[in-house]
Amino acid sequence: MATSREYLEFISEQLSELEEITYRAMMGEYIIYYRGKIVGGIYDNRLLVKPVKAAIGYMPTARYELPYEGAKEMLLVDEVDNKEFLTGLFNAMYEELPAPKPKKKK
């Protein structure tokens, strides 16, 4: 089941307090970037984030779920209705997220 456009728009609105939130469509799902770094994604109408230490500390009871078959586990964000929570989570995670890989020159 792919993510609905409505759910993507809902999550985008919930993250609207943050600057430089972008997303990229990927096989019916969406990868979410915060200031150029991959934070997580929206898979099957679920917001999942990378399990970095800050995210685990911010959501100590979060469940690990697979975004899709064969992928690494990610943390399920249950509090998607809470804009303040999401803003804090993304800000807490930012420093720990890996820098984007440099683009290969052709």
C-alpha positions as CSV (number, residue, x, y, z in Angstrom):
1,M,0.0,0.0,0.0
2,A,1.5,3.3,-1.0
3,T,1.3,6.5,1.0
4,S,-1.6,8.8,0.1
5,R,-1.1,12.3,-1.1
6,E,-3.4,13.5,1.8
7,Y,-1.1,11.9,4.4
8,L,2.0,13.5,2.8
9,E,0.3,16.9,2.9
10,F,-0.8,16.3,6.6
11,I,2.8,15.5,7.6
12,S,4.2,18.4,5.6
13,E,1.8,20.7,7.4
14,Q,2.9,19.2,10.8
15,L,6.5,19.9,9.9
16,S,5.8,23.5,8.6
17,E,7.5,25.1,11.6
18,L,10.8,23.7,10.4
19,E,12.8,25.4,7.6
20,E,14.2,23.4,4.8
21,I,12.0,20.3,5.0
22,T,11.9,18.7,1.6
23,Y,10.8,15.3,0.4
24,R,11.4,13.0,-2.6
25,A,9.0,10.5,-4.0
26,M,10.4,7.0,-4.1
27,M,8.2,4.1,-5.4
28,G,5.0,5.4,-3.9
29,E,6.6,6.5,-0.7
30,Y,8.5,9.6,0.4
31,I,12.0,10.2,1.8
32,I,12.0,13.2,4.1
33,Y,15.0,15.6,4.3
34,Y,15.7,18.2,6.9
35,R,18.3,20.8,5.9
36,G,19.7,18.4,3.3
37,K,20.0,15.3,5.6
38,I,17.7,12.3,5.4
39,V,15.6,12.1,8.6
40,G,13.3,9.3,7.6
41,G,10.3,8.8,5.4
42,I,6.7,8.2,5.0
43,Y,5.9,4.6,4.3
44,D,2.4,3.1,4.0
45,N,1.0,6.2,5.7
46,R,3.4,5.9,8.7
47,L,6.1,8.4,9.6
48,L,9.3,6.6,10.3
49,V,12.6,8.1,11.4
50,K,16.2,6.9,11.6
51,P,17.0,5.3,14.9
52,V,19.8,7.7,16.0
53,K,20.5,8.1,19.7
54,A,18.6,11.4,19.9
55,A,15.5,9.9,18.4
56,I,15.6,6.9,20.7
57,G,16.0,9.2,23.7
58,Y,13.2,11.5,22.5
59,M,10.8,8.5,22.0
60,P,12.0,5.8,24.4
61,T,8.9,3.7,23.9
62,A,8.8,4.0,20.1
63,R,8.4,0.7,18.2
64,Y,10.8,-0.4,15.5
65,E,9.2,-1.1,12.2
66,L,10.3,-2.0,8.7
67,P,9.6,0.7,6.1
68,Y,9.5,-2.1,3.4
69,E,10.7,-5.6,3.0
70,G,14.5,-5.9,3.2
71,A,15.0,-2.5,4.7
72,K,16.7,-1.6,8.0
73,E,14.3,-1.0,11.0
74,M,13.3,2.6,11.7
75,L,11.4,4.2,14.6
76,L,7.6,4.7,14.2
77,V,6.5,8.2,15.2
78,D,3.2,7.9,16.9
79,E,2.8,11.6,17.9
80,V,2.2,13.0,14.4
81,D,-0.7,15.2,15.6
82,N,1.7,17.1,17.8
83,K,3.6,19.8,15.8
84,E,5.7,20.9,18.7
85,F,6.8,17.3,19.4
86,L,7.8,16.7,15.7
87,T,9.7,20.0,15.6
88,G,11.7,19.0,18.7
89,L,12.3,15.5,17.4
90,F,13.7,16.7,14.1
91,N,15.9,19.3,15.8
92,A,17.2,16.8,18.3
93,M,18.1,14.4,15.5
94,Y,19.7,16.8,13.1
95,E,23.3,16.8,14.5
96,E,23.5,13.0,14.5
97,L,22.2,12.4,11.0
98,P,24.9,11.6,8.5
99,A,25.9,14.3,6.0
100,P,24.5,13.8,2.5
101,K,26.8,11.9,0.2
102,P,28.5,14.0,-2.4
103,K,27.1,13.7,-5.8
104,K,29.2,11.9,-8.3
105,K,30.6,13.9,-11.2
106,K,29.7,12.6,-14.6
